Every structure is written in C-alpha cells, then in structure tokens.
C-alpha cells in the first residue's frame, strides 16, 4: 500500500512479477474504493438500543414472564436517615426526615405497583396471543386495550399508559407492546 501511495507502480510490478499494465489497472480500481468501507453504514445519530421491559420464555407448555429490571437502579432508604430519627435531634429535623422517608417509600411502592401492572398485562397478552408465543402462528388475534383492561381489572387508560414505549422480547424478537394491539386496526383497514 505504501508503494501504491507513492505511485511506485514499476516496483510493485517487479515485486509481484506481473506486467505494469496489470498494476495500473489494479491501481485504478483501488482508487475508486472507499478507504473506510463501513462509513456508509454509520450514522451521525447516537445509536439507541432497545432494552426489553418484559422477557417471555417458553418452557414446554408453560411460559415464564420476567420483568427485566436488571438495568434499573435498586431503590432503598438509607439507614443513615433512619438512624437520625433515633438520635436526639430536633423535632423539626425528625419531622422533615420522616416526611422524606415516607415520600421515598411511597415512590418505591409506586414502582412495585407499576411492575405488577406490567406483569398482569404481559400475562394477559401471552394468554390471548398464545399461538403466537407457542410458535404455532405468526398471526395475532385481534385484541383491544379494553379487552385487556377488563381481564386485568384496570382502566383502559391505565393499560394504555403501562404499555407506552415498553418492549417485549420473545423467541421471535423484540416487539413494542403496542404491536400486539395493532392487528385489529390493520384488519379493519384492509376491509
């Protein structure tokens, strides 16, 4: 490559024991090539990876549904603040810390409830779309938000918020949860 860059075509021909015409022809082809062939596949935008919120695995005739929370931080109230409540500190400080601990515990309960809601919805989706997950069919049954909401005893808007920007991974790939609700709309459009 150095000899080619310095246009030492005679030296290349001599070293490879070929005719100079062949080296010139090869040189012209090489000049048309991109020195960084992968650059055409790169993007100026930062790559966004999809991390599934739910993982569905089939084990014989049953399914294991897992909430994928391994990338989420584990929340807990620091013992430091709990110990302050036991120390001889001012009533105002104790009241303030007690309030903040209650707020933190409430936030953790909300996260736990969110995960439970997501799990109920995922279980319902897998139940309704069982042939899809059993690898028996690529066709999804028509399913509406209100159908799932009724089965899991939640309001339709809660189901809608719970599935928004959430992803499910199964043997067929990673799908947005909304994918499982689009089939009815697509079938109506075809009519």
GIDABEL-V45916 format. One record per residue. N is the residue number from 1. SS is DSSP state (h for helix, s for strand, l for the rest). OMEGA is omega as a letter, one per 20 degrees, with the letter a starting at -180 (* if undefined). D_CENTER is the distance of its C-alpha to the mean C-alpha in whole Angstrom. Layout:
N,SS,OMEGA,D_CENTER ; N,SS,OMEGA,D_CENTER
//
This chain:
1,l,r,43 ; 2,h,a,45 ; 3,h,r,48 ; 4,h,r,46 ; 5,h,r,45 ; 6,l,r,49 ; 7,l,r,50 ; 8,l,a,52 ; 9,h,r,52 ; 10,h,r,56 ; 11,h,r,54 ; 12,h,a,51 ; 13,h,r,54 ; 14,h,a,56 ; 15,h,a,53 ; 16,h,r,52 ; 17,l,r,55 ; 18,l,r,54 ; 19,l,r,56 ; 20,h,r,55 ; 21,h,r,54 ; 22,h,r,51 ; 23,h,r,50 ; 24,h,r,50 ; 25,h,r,49 ; 26,h,r,46 ; 27,h,r,46 ; 28,h,r,45 ; 29,h,a,42 ; 30,h,a,41 ; 31,h,a,41 ; 32,h,a,39 ; 33,l,r,36 ; 34,l,r,33 ; 35,l,r,34 ; 36,l,a,30 ; 37,h,a,29 ; 38,h,a,25 ; 39,h,r,25 ; 40,h,a,25 ; 41,h,a,21 ; 42,l,a,20 ; 43,l,r,19 ; 44,l,a,21 ; 45,l,r,17 ; 46,l,a,15 ; 47,l,r,12 ; 48,l,r,9 ; 49,l,r,6 ; 50,l,r,2 ; 51,l,a,2 ; 52,l,r,4 ; 53,l,a,7 ; 54,s,r,9 ; 55,s,a,10 ; 56,s,r,14 ; 57,s,r,16 ; 58,s,r,20 ; 59,s,a,23 ; 60,l,a,26 ; 61,l,a,26 ; 62,s,r,24 ; 63,s,r,20 ; 64,s,a,18 ; 65,s,a,16 ; 66,s,r,14 ; 67,s,a,12 ; 68,l,a,10 ; 69,l,a,11 ; 70,l,r,12 ; 71,l,r,11 ; 72,l,r,13 ; 73,l,r,16 ; 74,l,a,19 ; 75,l,r,21 ; 76,l,r,25 ; 77,l,a,28 ; 78,l,r,30 ; 79,h,r,34 ; 80,h,a,35 ; 81,h,r,35 ; 82,h,r,36 ; 83,h,r,39 ; 84,h,r,40 ; 85,h,a,41 ; 86,h,a,43 ; 87,l,r,45 ; 88,l,r,48 ; 89,l,a,46 ; 90,l,a,47 ; 91,h,r,47 ; 92,h,r,45 ; 93,h,r,42 ; 94,h,r,42 ; 95,h,r,41 ; 96,h,a,39 ; 97,h,r,37 ; 98,h,r,37 ; 99,h,a,35 ; 100,h,r,32 ; 101,h,r,32 ; 102,h,r,32 ; 103,h,r,29 ; 104,h,r,27 ; 105,h,r,28 ; 106,h,r,27 ; 107,h,r,24 ; 108,h,r,23 ; 109,h,r,24 ; 110,h,r,22 ; 111,h,r,19 ; 112,h,r,20 ; 113,h,r,21 ; 114,h,r,18 ; 115,h,r,16 ; 116,h,r,19 ; 117,h,r,19 ; 118,h,r,15 ; 119,h,r,16 ; 120,h,a,19 ; 121,h,r,18 ; 122,h,r,15 ; 123,h,r,19 ; 124,h,r,20 ; 125,h,a,18 ; 126,h,r,18 ; 127,h,a,22 ; 128,h,a,23 ; 129,l,a,21 ; 130,h,r,22 ; 131,h,r,23 ; 132,h,a,20 ; 133,h,r,19 ; 134,l,r,22 ; 135,l,r,22 ; 136,l,a,25 ; 137,l,r,24 ; 138,l,a,21 ; 139,l,r,23 ; 140,l,r,21 ; 141,l,r,24 ; 142,l,a,24 ; 143,l,a,23 ; 144,l,r,23 ; 145,h,a,22 ; 146,h,r,25 ; 147,h,r,25 ; 148,h,a,23 ; 149,h,r,24 ; 150,h,a,27 ; 151,h,a,26 ; 152,h,r,24 ; 153,l,r,27 ; 154,l,r,25 ; 155,l,a,26 ; 156,h,a,24 ; 157,h,r,23 ; 158,h,r,21 ; 159,h,r,19 ; 160,h,r,18 ; 161,h,a,17 ; 162,h,a,15 ; 163,h,a,13 ; 164,l,r,13 ; 165,l,r,9 ; 166,l,a,8 ; 167,s,r,6 ; 168,s,r,8 ; 169,s,r,8 ; 170,s,a,12 ; 171,l,a,15 ; 172,l,a,14 ; 173,s,a,11 ; 174,s,a,7 ; 175,s,r,9 ; 176,s,a,9 ; 177,l,r,11 ; 178,l,r,14 ; 179,h,a,14 ; 180,h,r,16 ; 181,h,a,18 ; 182,h,a,19 ; 183,h,a,21 ; 184,h,r,24 ; 185,h,a,24 ; 186,h,r,24 ; 187,h,r,27 ; 188,h,r,29 ; 189,h,a,29 ; 190,h,r,30 ; 191,l,*,33
//
